[in-house]
C-alpha cells in the first residue's frame, strides 16, 4: 500500500501535502470522522492555505479519486492503442488495473467507502469519469469478440461490471504485506477473466 510519510508530506508542495494527509486520515479514520482541522494539522498548513487550493473537505475527497482514475484512464488508453492482439492488450489492461489499484489502495479504499458522501455535482462528475473509463475497457472486450478471440455470447457491459466489481473489493481484504503480490493477484484475476471469455466449442 502506498502510504505517504509525514516527512514526505511536509516536504511536498501545499496541495500535495493536503491530498496526502487527507488520503491517509480518511483511510485510517474515515471521511466523516476526519475534520478539516485534522487535515490541515497533519499537512502542516493553515486553513487559509487549504481553502486556497480546495474549497471544502468534499473537494479533497473528489481530488483523491479523480487523480487515481485519471492516471488509470491514461494508462488504459495507452495500452488500448498499443500493439498486440485484443487478448494480449486486455490482459495487460486488466493486470494494470489491479496493480495500480493495489499501489494506491488507500485512495481506492477512501473512495469506495465514501463516494456516496460527495456533493451531487461531484458525484455526477465521478459517474461520468468512471463510465468513460469502463467504456474504454468494454471496447477492448468488444474488439476481442469481433476478432473471434472471445466468446460472442458474453455481454461486454456485464463482463466489465463483473471484473471491476472484484477489483473494487480489493480494499476489503488485500494486504500488501501478505503472501500474494500485486502482480500475482493481477495475473490470477486476469486468468479468471480470460477463461470466462474463451470461445466455447
C-alpha positions in Angstrom: 0.0 0.0 0.0 1.4 3.4 -1.0 1.3 5.5 2.2 2.9 8.9 2.2 5.0 9.5 5.3 4.7 12.6 7.4 8.2 13.9 6.4 7.3 13.4 2.7 4.1 15.4 3.2 5.9 18.3 4.9 8.5 18.5 2.0 5.9 18.4 -0.7 4.0 21.5 -2.2 1.0 22.6 -0.2 -1.7 21.0 -2.4 0.2 17.7 -2.5 0.6 17.7 1.3 -3.1 18.3 1.7 -4.1 15.5 -0.6 -1.6 13.1 1.0 -2.7 14.0 4.5 -6.4 13.7 3.6 -5.9 10.3 2.0 -4.0 8.9 5.0 -6.5 10.3 7.5 -9.6 9.3 5.5 -8.3 5.8 5.1 -7.4 5.4 8.7 -10.2 7.2 10.5 -13.0 7.6 7.8 -14.1 10.6 5.9 -16.9 11.6 8.2 -14.7 11.3 11.4 -11.9 13.5 9.9 -12.3 17.2 10.2 -10.7 20.0 8.1 -8.7 20.9 11.1 -7.3 17.3 11.3 -6.2 17.6 7.7 -4.5 20.9 7.9 -2.7 20.0 11.1 -1.5 16.7 9.5 -0.4 18.6 6.4 1.3 21.4 8.4 -0.6 24.2 6.8 -3.3 26.7 7.8 -7.0 26.5 6.9 -6.5 29.6 4.7 -3.8 27.7 2.7 -6.1 24.8 2.3 -9.0 26.9 1.0 -6.7 28.5 -1.5 -6.5 25.0 -3.2 -9.6 23.2 -2.1 -12.9 24.9 -1.2 -14.1 22.0 1.1 -13.3 18.6 2.5 -15.6 17.3 -0.2 -13.2 18.8 -2.8 -10.4 16.8 -1.3 -12.4 13.6 -1.4 -13.1 14.2 -5.1 -9.5 15.0 -5.9 -8.2 11.8 -4.3 -10.3 9.6 -6.6 -10.0 11.9 -9.6 -6.2 11.6 -9.6 -6.3 7.8 -9.4 -8.9 7.5 -12.1 -7.2 9.9 -14.4 -3.9 8.0 -14.1 -5.6 4.7 -14.7 -7.5 6.1 -17.7 -4.3 7.4 -19.3 -2.6 4.0 -18.9 -5.6 2.2 -20.3 -5.7 4.5 -23.3 -2.0 3.8 -24.0 -2.5 0.0 -23.7 -5.7 0.0 -25.8 -3.9 1.9 -28.6 -0.7 -0.2 -28.3 0.5 -3.2 -30.2 -0.8 -6.8 -29.8 -3.9 -8.7 -30.4 -7.1 -7.9 -28.3 -6.4 -10.8 -25.9 -2.9 -9.6 -25.0 -4.0 -6.0 -24.7 -6.9 -6.9 -22.5 -4.6 -9.0 -20.3 -2.2 -6.0 -20.0 -5.0 -3.6 -19.2 -6.6 -5.9 -16.6 -3.3 -6.6 -14.8 -2.6 -2.8 -14.8 -5.9 -2.0 -13.2 -5.2 -4.4 -10.4 -1.6 -3.4 -9.9 -2.4 0.4 -9.9 -5.3 -0.1 -7.5 -3.2 -2.1 -5.1 -0.4 0.5 -5.4 -2.9 3.2 -4.5 -5.0 1.2 -2.1 -5.6 3.9 0.4 -7.1 6.1 -2.4 -9.3 3.3 -3.6 -10.4 2.5 0.0 -11.3 6.1 0.7 -13.3 6.4 -2.5 -15.3 3.3 -2.3 -16.1 3.9 1.4 -17.1 7.5 0.9 -18.0 8.4 -2.6 -21.7 8.4 -1.7 -20.9 11.4 0.6 -19.8 13.6 -2.3 -22.0 16.6 -3.2 -24.4 15.9 -6.0 -22.3 17.8 -8.6 -19.1 15.9 -7.8 -20.9 12.5 -7.7 -22.1 13.3 -11.2 -18.6 14.1 -12.3 -17.3 10.8 -10.8 -20.0 8.8 -12.5 -19.1 10.4 -15.9 -15.4 9.7 -15.4 -15.9 6.1 -14.3 -18.4 5.4 -17.1 -15.8 6.7 -19.7 -13.1 4.5 -18.1 -15.3 1.4 -18.1 -16.3 2.1 -21.7 -12.7 2.0 -22.7 -12.3 -1.4 -21.1 -15.5 -2.6 -22.6 -14.3 -1.6 -26.0 -11.3 -3.9 -25.6 -13.7 -6.8 -24.8 -15.9 -6.0 -27.8 -12.9 -5.8 -30.1 -11.8 -9.2 -29.0 -15.3 -10.6 -29.7 -15.3 -9.1 -33.2 -11.9 -10.7 -33.9 -13.2 -14.1 -32.7 -10.7 -14.2 -29.7 -13.6 -14.0 -27.2 -16.9 -15.8 -26.9 -19.8 -13.9 -28.6 -22.5 -14.5 -26.1 -20.9 -12.6 -23.2 -22.3 -9.1 -22.7 -19.3 -6.7 -22.7 -21.0 -4.5 -20.1 -21.6 -7.4 -17.8 -18.0 -8.5 -18.2 -16.8 -5.1 -17.2 -19.2 -4.9 -14.2 -18.1 -8.4 -13.1 -14.4 -7.6 -13.3 -14.5 -4.2 -11.8 -16.8 -5.4 -9.0 -13.9 -7.8 -8.0 -11.3 -5.0 -8.3 -13.4 -2.6 -6.2 -13.5 -5.2 -3.3 -9.7 -5.4 -3.0 -9.6 -2.8 -0.3 -11.8 -5.0 1.9 -9.3 -7.9 2.0 -6.0 -7.4 0.2 -2.9 -6.8 2.4 0.3 -5.6 0.6 2.4 -7.4 3.1 0.7 -10.7 2.5 2.0 -13.7 0.6 0.2 -12.6 -2.6 1.9 -9.9 -4.6 0.0 -7.4 -6.7 1.4 -8.9 -9.9 0.4 -12.4 -8.9 -3.0 -11.1 -7.9 -3.4 -9.3 -11.2 -2.5 -12.4 -13.2 -5.0 -14.5 -11.2 -7.8 -12.0 -11.8 -7.0 -11.9 -15.5 -6.8 -15.6 -15.9 -10.3 -15.8 -14.4 -11.5 -13.0 -16.7 -10.0 -14.5 -19.9 -11.1 -18.1 -19.1 -14.6 -16.8 -18.8 -14.2 -15.1 -22.2 -12.7 -18.1 -24.0 -14.7 -19.2 -27.0 -16.9 -22.2 -26.4 -16.7 -25.3 -28.5 
